[in-house]
Amino acid sequence: MGQKLPDIHKDALAPIDMVRYSGGSGDFNEIHTVPKVARKKGLKEPIVHGMLLMGWAAEAIEEWLPNRKLAKFTVRFVGMAHAGEAFVIEGMLTTDNAGELQIKDASGTGKLMGSFELV
């Protein structure tokens, strides 16, 4: 089948967005919000919560296919995402009931890859 789905663009996250997500998710690991702690852990700067990216991926499926129900959804994190980066979510229906997606930064570096099945 191979039907490309419309790209979804996400604006760059500000550091405050990551603090807000920490509060909403209950994940207060400082590698997401405190530059000094992130650097001490070997990161160049705080990293975006993986579950935030996964939430964007699930939201994209719903936007692309609003009248369908999700039966299976899997993701793999393939790169660290940082505040200040803009992102694009790309998707492809591989069959009538299945597809693949990925989230990349503006330079095309992958951050998340996933697949989904619909009922």
The 8 nearest C-alpha neighbors of each residue, nearest first, counted from 0:
[[1, 94, 93, 2, 92, 95, 91, 3],
 [2, 0, 93, 92, 91, 3, 94, 98],
 [1, 3, 92, 91, 0, 4, 93, 94],
 [4, 2, 91, 90, 1, 92, 5, 89],
 [3, 5, 90, 91, 2, 6, 63, 89],
 [6, 4, 7, 3, 89, 90, 63, 88],
 [7, 5, 89, 88, 4, 8, 87, 90],
 [6, 8, 88, 87, 5, 9, 89, 59],
 [9, 7, 87, 86, 88, 6, 10, 85],
 [8, 10, 86, 85, 87, 11, 7, 88],
 [11, 9, 85, 12, 8, 86, 84, 83],
 [10, 12, 85, 84, 83, 13, 9, 82],
 [11, 13, 82, 83, 16, 10, 84, 14],
 [12, 14, 16, 15, 82, 83, 11, 17],
 [13, 15, 17, 16, 82, 12, 18, 32],
 [16, 14, 18, 17, 13, 19, 12, 32],
 [17, 15, 19, 13, 14, 18, 12, 20],
 [16, 18, 20, 14, 15, 19, 21, 32],
 [19, 17, 15, 21, 16, 20, 32, 22],
 [20, 18, 16, 22, 21, 17, 15, 23],
 [19, 21, 23, 17, 22, 18, 24, 16],
 [22, 20, 26, 18, 27, 24, 19, 23],
 [23, 21, 19, 25, 20, 24, 18, 26],
 [22, 24, 20, 21, 25, 19, 26, 18],
 [25, 23, 21, 26, 22, 20, 27, 19],
 [24, 26, 22, 21, 23, 27, 20, 28],
 [27, 25, 21, 24, 28, 22, 20, 23],
 [26, 28, 21, 29, 25, 22, 31, 32],
 [29, 27, 30, 26, 31, 32, 21, 33],
 [28, 30, 32, 31, 33, 27, 36, 37],
 [31, 29, 37, 45, 28, 32, 36, 33],
 [32, 30, 45, 46, 29, 47, 28, 33],
 [31, 33, 29, 45, 30, 18, 17, 34],
 [32, 34, 29, 36, 35, 30, 37, 45],
 [33, 35, 37, 44, 45, 36, 38, 32],
 [36, 34, 38, 37, 33, 39, 44, 30],
 [35, 37, 39, 38, 33, 34, 30, 29],
 [36, 38, 30, 34, 40, 42, 45, 39],
 [39, 37, 42, 41, 35, 40, 36, 43],
 [38, 40, 36, 41, 37, 35, 42, 34],
 [41, 39, 37, 38, 42, 36, 30, 35],
 [42, 40, 38, 39, 37, 43, 44, 36],
 [43, 41, 38, 37, 44, 40, 45, 39],
 [42, 44, 38, 41, 37, 45, 34, 46],
 [43, 45, 34, 42, 37, 38, 46, 81],
 [46, 44, 31, 30, 37, 34, 32, 33],
 [45, 47, 81, 31, 80, 79, 44, 30],
 [46, 48, 80, 81, 31, 49, 82, 17],
 [49, 47, 51, 50, 46, 31, 52, 17],
 [50, 48, 52, 51, 47, 53, 76, 80],
 [49, 51, 53, 52, 48, 54, 55, 47],
 [52, 50, 54, 48, 49, 53, 55, 47],
 [53, 51, 55, 49, 50, 54, 56, 48],
 [52, 54, 50, 56, 55, 51, 49, 57],
 [55, 53, 51, 57, 56, 52, 50, 58],
 [54, 56, 58, 52, 53, 57, 59, 51],
 [55, 57, 53, 59, 54, 58, 52, 60],
 [58, 56, 54, 60, 59, 55, 53, 61],
 [57, 59, 55, 61, 56, 60, 54, 62],
 [60, 58, 62, 56, 61, 57, 63, 55],
 [61, 59, 63, 57, 62, 58, 64, 56],
 [60, 62, 65, 58, 64, 59, 63, 57],
 [63, 61, 59, 60, 65, 64, 58, 57],
 [64, 62, 60, 61, 59, 65, 4, 5],
 [63, 65, 61, 67, 62, 66, 60, 68],
 [66, 64, 61, 62, 67, 63, 60, 68],
 [65, 67, 64, 68, 61, 63, 62, 69],
 [68, 66, 64, 65, 117, 69, 118, 61],
 [69, 67, 117, 118, 70, 66, 65, 64],
 [68, 70, 117, 71, 116, 118, 67, 72],
 [71, 69, 117, 116, 118, 68, 72, 115],
 [72, 70, 116, 115, 69, 73, 117, 114],
 [71, 73, 115, 114, 116, 74, 70, 69],
 [74, 72, 113, 114, 115, 71, 75, 112],
 [75, 73, 113, 112, 114, 76, 111, 72],
 [74, 76, 112, 111, 113, 77, 73, 110],
 [75, 77, 111, 110, 78, 112, 74, 49],
 [76, 78, 110, 111, 109, 75, 112, 79],
 [79, 77, 110, 76, 109, 80, 111, 108],
 [78, 80, 110, 46, 81, 77, 47, 76],
 [79, 81, 47, 46, 110, 78, 82, 84],
 [82, 80, 46, 47, 84, 83, 45, 79],
 [83, 81, 12, 13, 84, 14, 11, 47],
 [82, 84, 11, 12, 13, 81, 85, 14],
 [85, 83, 11, 82, 81, 104, 86, 12],
 [84, 86, 11, 10, 105, 104, 9, 83],
 [87, 85, 104, 9, 103, 105, 8, 84],
 [86, 88, 8, 103, 7, 102, 9, 104],
 [87, 89, 102, 7, 6, 101, 8, 103],
 [90, 88, 6, 101, 100, 87, 102, 7],
 [91, 89, 100, 4, 99, 3, 101, 88],
 [90, 92, 3, 4, 99, 98, 2, 93],
 [93, 91, 98, 2, 94, 1, 97, 3],
 [92, 94, 1, 98, 0, 97, 91, 2],
 [95, 93, 97, 96, 0, 92, 98, 1],
 [94, 96, 97, 92, 93, 0, 98, 117],
 [97, 95, 117, 94, 116, 118, 98, 92],
 [98, 96, 116, 94, 115, 93, 92, 117],
 [97, 99, 92, 93, 115, 91, 114, 116],
 [98, 100, 114, 91, 113, 90, 115, 92],
 [101, 99, 90, 113, 89, 112, 114, 91],
 [100, 102, 112, 111, 89, 88, 113, 103],
 [101, 103, 88, 111, 110, 87, 109, 89],
 [104, 102, 109, 108, 107, 110, 87, 86],
 [103, 105, 86, 107, 106, 108, 85, 87],
 [104, 106, 107, 86, 85, 103, 87, 84],
 [107, 105, 104, 108, 103, 86, 109, 85],
 [108, 106, 103, 104, 105, 109, 87, 86],
 [107, 109, 103, 104, 106, 110, 105, 78],
 [110, 108, 103, 111, 78, 102, 77, 107],
 [109, 111, 78, 77, 103, 102, 76, 79],
 [112, 110, 76, 102, 77, 101, 75, 109],
 [113, 111, 101, 75, 74, 100, 76, 102],
 [114, 112, 74, 100, 73, 99, 75, 101],
 [113, 115, 99, 73, 98, 72, 100, 74],
 [114, 116, 72, 71, 98, 97, 99, 73],
 [115, 117, 97, 71, 70, 96, 69, 72],
 [116, 118, 69, 96, 70, 68, 97, 67],
 [117, 68, 70, 69, 96, 67, 116, 71]]
